[in-house]
Amino acid sequence: MKIQGIFLDFDGVISHNSNELMIRWLHAYACRTAEGPVGLQTVRTVAKLASACAPRELLELFFRSFAIPGQISEVQQAMHRETSPAVCIGDALSPLIADCIRQGIQVKVLSQRSATQGSFNQLHHVPGIERNMICSTHGLSKANPLCYRQVGEEFGLNLSEWLMVDDSPYALRGAKVAGLQTAWIVTPSFHEADYQDYEELIDLRLESLAALLPLIGSSLAAA
């Protein structure tokens, strides 16, 4: 496997705790504003589908189904703004980017979070992530192959030489169908059973982003 570039997911790959922060924030918001309780496990189930659906559409459906009040764009902005100070960035990000630069491998962040509307975009506040590294999904789900094809056209990329690193089987499914190479980061958000239908679409299995480091400059380096 030789690559020219790497797409990194944010929630679950670059940050190990941002998903949990958002889940707990949404749970607290729902319990505070809805008529009646909304279970934490319910919010977890909804969050699991965040990479299979466009986030705004998913939240709109969730809020409408459970009669949770609020403007979705304002809720998203408040959630990102209030959870941002507690988001942890893994130690592997900086050395990974540095190694990729030395090897001439591009690094971009492809996250549905980048489509969030409003003045606050958490990705712009992450140390080590430059704005020109951020790719917008333009509101599409990462389960949709068109998401990757649009990014490829936008930046003039040969997608077959790019690796998508994600913890979501739905996102990896979309990436593989679009012609990318794929790497699954194992996280608590998904279980082995979630991947059974998509095993043949996953090229690499990694326990963490740090596990990608030894591959840079060796088996993944472009010839």
C-alpha positions as CSV (number, residue, x, y, z in Angstrom):
1,M,0.0,0.0,0.0
2,K,1.5,3.3,-1.1
3,I,-0.2,6.6,-0.4
4,Q,0.1,10.3,-1.4
5,G,-2.1,11.5,1.4
6,I,-4.1,10.8,4.6
7,F,-7.6,11.9,5.6
8,L,-8.1,11.9,9.3
9,D,-11.4,11.9,11.1
10,F,-11.6,14.2,14.1
11,D,-14.1,12.7,16.6
12,G,-12.7,9.3,17.6
13,V,-9.4,9.5,15.7
14,I,-7.7,12.9,16.4
15,S,-9.6,13.3,19.7
16,H,-10.5,10.3,21.8
17,N,-13.0,12.1,24.1
18,S,-14.9,14.6,21.9
19,N,-17.6,12.1,21.0
20,E,-18.3,11.4,24.7
21,L,-18.3,15.1,25.5
22,M,-20.9,15.8,22.8
23,I,-23.1,12.9,23.8
24,R,-23.2,14.0,27.4
25,W,-23.8,17.6,26.4
26,L,-26.7,16.6,24.2
27,H,-28.1,14.4,26.9
28,A,-28.0,17.2,29.4
29,Y,-29.6,19.6,26.9
30,A,-32.4,17.1,26.0
31,C,-33.2,16.4,29.7
32,R,-33.2,20.1,30.5
33,T,-35.5,21.1,27.6
34,A,-37.7,18.2,26.6
35,E,-41.0,17.2,28.2
36,G,-40.0,14.1,30.0
37,P,-36.7,12.1,30.3
38,V,-34.4,11.3,27.4
39,G,-32.0,8.4,28.2
40,L,-28.3,8.6,27.9
41,Q,-28.2,5.3,25.9
42,T,-30.8,6.8,23.5
43,V,-28.4,9.7,22.8
44,R,-25.5,7.2,22.3
45,T,-27.6,5.3,19.8
46,V,-28.4,8.5,17.9
47,A,-24.7,9.6,18.0
48,K,-23.6,6.2,16.5
49,L,-25.4,7.2,13.3
50,A,-23.7,10.5,13.1
51,S,-21.3,9.2,10.4
52,A,-24.2,7.5,8.5
53,C,-26.3,10.6,8.3
54,A,-25.6,14.3,7.8
55,P,-25.4,15.6,11.4
56,R,-27.8,18.5,11.0
57,E,-30.5,16.2,9.5
58,L,-29.9,13.6,12.2
59,L,-30.3,16.2,15.0
60,E,-33.4,17.6,13.3
61,L,-34.9,14.1,13.3
62,F,-33.9,13.4,16.9
63,F,-35.3,16.7,18.2
64,R,-38.5,16.3,16.2
65,S,-39.0,12.7,17.3
66,F,-38.5,13.4,21.0
67,A,-40.1,16.9,20.9
68,I,-36.8,18.6,22.0
69,P,-37.0,22.4,21.4
70,G,-34.3,24.5,19.9
71,Q,-32.8,25.7,16.6
72,I,-30.4,23.1,15.4
73,S,-27.7,25.5,14.1
74,E,-27.7,27.3,17.5
75,V,-27.6,24.0,19.4
76,Q,-24.7,22.7,17.4
77,Q,-22.7,26.0,17.9
78,A,-23.4,26.0,21.6
79,M,-22.3,22.3,21.9
80,H,-19.0,22.8,20.1
81,R,-18.3,26.1,21.9
82,E,-19.0,24.6,25.4
83,T,-17.3,21.3,24.9
84,S,-14.2,22.6,23.1
85,P,-12.1,23.5,26.2
86,A,-12.3,19.9,27.4
87,V,-11.5,18.2,24.1
88,C,-8.2,16.2,24.3
89,I,-6.0,15.8,21.3
90,G,-3.9,12.6,21.1
91,D,-0.2,12.8,21.4
92,A,0.3,11.0,18.1
93,L,-1.1,13.8,16.0
94,S,1.9,16.2,15.9
95,P,4.6,13.5,15.2
96,L,2.3,11.9,12.6
97,I,2.0,15.2,10.8
98,A,5.7,15.9,11.1
99,D,6.6,12.5,9.7
100,C,4.1,12.9,6.8
101,I,5.6,16.3,5.9
102,R,9.1,14.7,5.8
103,Q,7.8,11.9,3.5
104,G,5.9,14.2,1.3
105,I,2.6,12.8,2.4
106,Q,-0.3,15.3,2.6
107,V,-2.5,15.3,5.7
108,K,-6.1,16.6,5.7
109,V,-8.9,16.5,8.2
110,L,-12.2,15.2,6.8
111,S,-14.9,15.6,9.4
112,Q,-18.6,16.2,9.2
113,R,-18.0,18.7,12.0
114,S,-16.5,21.0,9.4
115,A,-20.0,21.6,7.9
116,T,-21.3,23.1,11.1
117,Q,-22.7,26.5,10.4
118,G,-21.9,29.6,12.5
119,S,-19.0,31.6,13.8
120,F,-17.4,28.9,15.9
121,N,-15.8,25.9,14.2
122,Q,-13.9,23.8,16.7
123,L,-11.6,22.4,14.1
124,H,-10.1,25.9,13.7
125,H,-9.1,25.9,17.4
126,V,-7.2,22.6,17.5
127,P,-3.5,23.0,18.0
128,G,-1.5,21.6,15.1
129,I,-4.4,21.7,12.6
130,E,-4.0,24.4,10.0
131,R,-7.1,25.8,8.3
132,N,-5.9,24.6,4.9
133,M,-5.9,21.1,6.2
134,I,-9.6,21.1,6.9
135,C,-11.9,19.6,4.2
136,S,-15.6,20.2,4.3
137,T,-18.0,17.4,3.7
138,H,-20.4,20.1,2.4
139,G,-23.2,18.7,4.5
140,L,-22.9,15.1,3.1
141,S,-22.6,12.0,5.2
142,K,-19.2,10.3,5.1
143,A,-21.1,7.1,4.3
144,N,-21.9,8.7,0.9
145,P,-19.1,8.1,-1.7
146,L,-20.0,11.4,-3.3
147,C,-18.6,13.1,-0.2
148,Y,-15.1,11.9,-1.0
149,R,-15.5,12.4,-4.8
150,Q,-16.4,16.1,-4.2
151,V,-13.3,16.6,-2.0
152,G,-11.2,14.9,-4.6
153,E,-12.4,17.2,-7.3
154,E,-12.1,20.2,-5.1
155,F,-8.4,19.6,-4.4
156,G,-7.4,17.7,-7.5
157,L,-6.7,14.5,-5.7
158,N,-6.2,10.9,-7.0
159,L,-8.4,9.2,-4.4
160,S,-6.9,5.8,-5.0
161,E,-3.6,7.1,-3.4
162,W,-5.3,8.4,-0.3
163,L,-6.0,6.7,3.0
164,M,-9.1,7.4,5.1
165,V,-8.5,6.9,8.8
166,D,-11.8,6.6,10.7
167,D,-13.5,4.8,13.6
168,S,-16.8,4.6,11.8
169,P,-17.6,1.5,9.6
170,Y,-20.1,3.7,7.7
171,A,-17.5,6.3,6.8
172,L,-15.0,3.6,5.7
173,R,-17.7,2.0,3.6
174,G,-18.2,5.4,1.7
175,A,-14.5,5.9,1.4
176,K,-13.8,2.4,0.0
177,V,-16.7,2.7,-2.6
178,A,-15.2,6.0,-3.7
179,G,-11.9,4.3,-4.3
180,L,-9.8,5.2,-1.2
181,Q,-7.7,2.9,0.9
182,T,-9.1,2.5,4.4
183,A,-7.9,2.2,8.0
184,W,-10.1,1.5,11.0
185,I,-9.2,3.0,14.4
186,V,-10.7,0.8,17.1
187,T,-12.7,2.9,19.6
188,P,-15.4,2.4,22.2
189,S,-18.0,4.1,20.0
190,F,-18.3,1.0,17.8
191,H,-18.1,-2.7,18.5
192,E,-16.8,-5.6,16.4
193,A,-20.3,-6.5,15.3
194,D,-20.6,-3.0,13.7
195,Y,-17.9,-4.0,11.3
196,Q,-18.9,-7.4,10.3
197,D,-20.8,-6.2,7.2
198,Y,-17.9,-4.1,6.1
199,E,-14.8,-6.2,6.9
200,E,-13.9,-6.6,3.3
201,L,-13.8,-2.9,2.8
202,I,-11.2,-2.3,5.5
203,D,-7.5,-2.4,4.5
204,L,-5.9,-1.7,7.9
205,R,-6.9,-2.2,11.4
206,L,-5.2,0.0,14.0
207,E,-5.5,0.1,17.8
208,S,-4.8,3.9,17.8
209,L,-3.6,6.7,15.6
210,A,-0.1,6.1,17.1
211,A,-0.1,2.7,15.4
212,L,0.0,4.5,12.1
213,L,3.3,6.2,12.9
214,P,5.6,3.1,12.2
215,L,4.0,2.7,8.8
216,I,4.8,6.2,7.7
217,G,8.1,6.2,5.9
218,S,8.0,2.5,5.3
219,S,5.1,0.5,3.8
220,L,2.8,3.6,3.3
221,A,5.4,6.0,1.8
222,A,4.7,6.8,-1.8
223,A,7.3,5.6,-4.2
